[in-house]
């Protein structure tokens, strides 16, 4: 403790040794399935990501970015939505914030049936910090999840055109 901020300030007191115990913390993320289907009944059309942490304080937020896998992927963040939301209230920013408590958190995503046959699409979750200064730091990545999309809709369904048709 000095009596001023100049180099000529007098030393008034010193503290005992202070040790900062900066323990590292870890985050892992795992999906409950690695293949989901873009369909409406009797199939797995959602995926739950489980986050397991060590040393992460309760209440810590992680920002979970939804990213396409592969250079020719047709996957978009709008192809999934968070459990509890409806498709029309999805996050256009392609991320969701989750809160860690008791060293755990989950994020359940539902697959949007979009009416287009696109073939398989792949995505992953990339967890980053949710506060300024940490939003660019990747903390954890999930394994790749594949959406199988082999639906046939519209005129390809029966070989006939669906209406109404205006001529």
N, C-alpha and C positions, 0 to 999 in steps of 0.2 A: 504494500500500500504506500503510495507516494503522496506528497502534499500538493502536487501539481502535475502538469503534463510536460513540462520542459525537462531537458536533460540535466538541468541543475537542481531538480526537485529532490527534496530530502526523503530518504527511506524511513517510513514511520513504523512499519511492521511487516512480517512475513508470516505466511500460513504454514501449517504442517503439510506434508506430502498429500496431494489429492490424486487418487487413482480413478480414472474414468474407465468403467467396465463396459466397453462398447462391444457387447457380444453380437456376433453376426446372427441375422435371422434368415430363415429360408422359407420359400414358398414353392409348393409343387401343385400341379393341377392335373386332374385325370378325368376323362369322360367316363360315364357308366356304360356307354356303347361307342363303337367306332364307326358304325354304319346305321343310318336312319333313312327313312323313306319319305318321299314327298307324296303322301296319300292321306286319305281321310278315315279309314277304318281298319281295325284288326292288324295294324302294323306298328312298328316303333317309329313314331313321327316326332319324337322329342329326345333331347339329350341333356343330362344333368352333369355339370362339371363340378367336381369336389375339390376344394382348395384345402390343403393341409399345410399348416405353417408351424414354425418353431420360433419363439422369441418375438412374435409380432404382438404388440400391445392391443388389447381389446379396443374396438372402435376404429381401428385403422382401415381406411378405405383403399381399395385397389380398383383401378380403372381397367376393365376387361375389353380390349379391342377385339373385334371379330374380323379376321383377315382371311382373304382367299388364299388357297394354296395352289401353286402351279401357275405358269405364265399364261396359259390359255384358258384359265378358269372363267366360267360364266357366273360364279358365285358373287353375290352382292350382300352387303349387310342387311338389306331389306328382305332377304330370303329367310330370316329367322326373327323371332321376337321373344322377349323375356316372359317367363311364366308370371301371370298376374296382370300382364298388359294385354291389350287386344291388338290385332294386326294394325288397325288404323291409328294406334297411338305409339307405334314403334319409334325407336330412337334413330333419327336420320343421321346422327353422327357416327353410327356403327360402333358404339361402345356402351357398356353398362357399368355403373359403379356398384361394387359389393362391399360389405362391411365384415371384417374379420372379428369374431368373438370366440373365445376359448380355443384359439389357434385353428379355427375352421370357418369355412364359408361355402356356399353353393350358389350356382347359377344354372337355372334350367331354361333351355331355349326350345321353342317349338318351331317346326319347319312350316314355312308358308307354302301352300299349294298355289302356284301361280298360273296354272293352265297352259304352261309352255313345256314341251318336251325338250329338255336340255341335255340329257345324259347325266352321268355322274358329276357332281360338284363337290369340291373339297374346301374345308375351312378349318381354322384353329383359333384358339383363344390366346391372346398375348396380354398378360397381366403387367401393368405398369403402375407407378404411383399415381394417386389422384390429386395431388397438390402441386402447386407451382414449383418448378425446380425438379420434380421427380417424374413428370409426365412423359419424359423421353427415355427413362431408364427401364429396360425390360427386366422384370423380376422373375417371370416364369412363362413358359409356353406349354400349351397342351399338345398331346398327340393330334394328328390329323383326324378329322371326322369326315366321312364320306356321305353325301346325300345321294341316294339312288333315285333317279328321276326317269322312269321309263313309262310314264303315263302317256296315254294316247287320248287326246281330247279333240273336240271339234269335228271337222269333216273326216279326219283319219280314224275316228272311233268306229264307224260302221260303213264308211264309204259314202255317206250321205251328208248333205249340207244341213246345218242346223239353222233355224230361223229365229226371229223374223228376217226376211230378206226384202230390201227395197230395191225396186228396179227402175 
